[in-house]
Amino acid sequence: MPLTNHKFLLAARPVGMPKRTDWTYVEEPADEPKDGEFQVQVLYISLDPAMRGWVNEVRSYVAPVAIGEVMRALGLGVVTASRNPRFAVGDHVSGLFGVQEYALTDGTGVRKIDARILPLPKYLSVLGMTGMTAYFGLLDTGQPKPGETVVVSAAAGAVGTIVGQIAKIKNCHVVGIAGGPEKCRYIVEDLGFDAAIDYKSEDVRRSLRQHCPKGIDVYFDNVGGSILEAALANLARGARIVICGAISQYCSTAPVAGPSNYMSLLINRASMKGMLVMDYVDRYPQAGAEMAAWMAAGKLKSREDIVEGLETFPETLLKLFKGENNSKLMLKVS
Amino acid sequence: MPLTNHKFLLAARPVGMPKRTDWTYVEEPADEPKDGEFQVQVLYISLDPAMRGWVNEVRSYVAPVAIGEVMRALGLGVVTASRNPRFAVGDHVSGLFGVQEYALTDGTGVRKIDARILPLPKYLSVLGMTGMTAYFGLLDTGQPKPGETVVVSAAAGAVGTIVGQIAKIKNCHVVGIAGGPEKCRYIVEDLGFDAAIDYKSEDVRRSLRQHCPKGIDVYFDNVGGSILEAALANLARGARIVICGAISQYCSTAPVAGPSNYMSLLINRASMKGMLVMDYVDRYPQAGAEMAAWMAAGKLKSREDIVEGLETFPETLLKLFKGENNSKLMLKVS
């Protein structure tokens, strides 16, 4: 008696904010593993801003999701059937399992998880791609030094919360930019940022000048647009801008706004560099061990925003683009 | 009987292209040196795109030229009177002498020149700030490796011609972007670039794709605007963009166009970094010696576009912004 699989297929390339009709919700029997493959029951699905880029038909760092294909997503699950000697039934694993209940894989890009150490959702947040992005983007690309000023945008988001906390661990002065008083309170009071700027009620350029009197040494950008310009207007000499994302632009139907004051890079002998976490895959174990130790020591906290129900995917995804998520957004598959 | 000095003072902050009425042409007696100072008869005045930025009232890497002040300019001259033990009458020197016939200086930032080795104008072009900008911008910021593809804009200009030739010396595949068939012919046939793209008659984005089939590894940008966007659209993984200037934007009265496709930096794990030649002043002698050796070996050529007459300054300067200069533009003071 085969299992039933529910999944979301890409039906149309979204224009602006994705709509429910951009996806097709399908019910069909789950596939059985062939030789070398195994079946994963997906327990949690990571919802990430990058997913908006994956459904655009443009040249990028990965091929776009094809029309009719299962929507691409990172996830975490348990092996339910296996014809692969490296993975046994009952193993917990993470990988690109897609927005569905049961995934079939040959193990490419799949990592095993020790579910006894931390609650499973942590392996999609601080110990998953999210945490790795923060860790390598800040430390490897941003190269913060003790006493320097680090600014992060989308600071109450999944990556931003971790960036700011690691910067504090590295003895930096840390300023977060977030939307609304509750997010600003959270990053300062609960996470220990030195200051927060509410972009919904403040003039970000002026507030950055106030909170960063010596200028910004490292700016970790998740948003692009006018906040990137405000940061460029407040750089210290030799500043490093880490380009991690541009969520303000992903669902915009207007032409992307490039930073009009990019010549601040010349005036300040500064750099702007893009990073992709997948380039650091060989170093994930070392970073994961270090971050787990920080968590155990109470220096690194994470919060997961878990929404139940695979079928809510189209609407839940939009929380990211409306700034309605609290840190790491994920789906719990019922 | 004191000498007569002619000089250009800044009269108004230019809007768009500078006009003659933005300057005042003044005749007055030349000042005599006080203790520690010396007088320089200016022989050649360097005309550089950066001068357009120096007259804007904005925060930059140097203070703006004040209204009523002598227009700032690099120059080269001979000491005509001295009360400074380090500089003797007859010494040839270069420094920020301004747009005038006689400058008074205490020697800050002044370098002596050995006028017996090369014709004087070479010390304002390939062996001056121009050459140093090309040398350090390409080698230190761009970090080209043998076999890599290097693209330079304003390729027939003062800096661009040197960037391209040094890249050839370093065994790179070199593509120059210039305006018009004569400039394109010059950089390929006379200077040995591998290819030239005429931005006035070609689709630069498409031509870059054709001439850089493996993508651009180093893009040396002197122009900004749509050509920077075309380069961003054709980066190789790990590309380095050197931000040296943005001449397409300096005289524009429209808002500066930021590169709308800057997220190519993320897709390609690429960087964009600003450079200012003054940061390398300690290494000028070593770079000058290396470039002089390349010139002696016939590997590095330079061309100077010398216009006679201090009084032509306002109109001659505009040649830069209209793309009418042939490589290094300078005034010969009669």
Interface residues (C-beta under 8 A of the other chain):
Chain A: R59 S60 Y61 G224 E229 I243 C244 G245 A246 Q249 P255 V256 A257 G258 P259 S260 N261 Y262 M263 S264 L265 L266 I267 N268 R269 A270 S271 M272 K273 G274 M275 L276 D279
Chain B: R59 S60 Y61 G224 E229 I243 C244 G245 A246 Q249 P255 V256 A257 G258 P259 S260 N261 Y262 M263 S264 L265 L266 I267 N268 R269 A270 S271 M272 K273 G274 M275 L276 D279
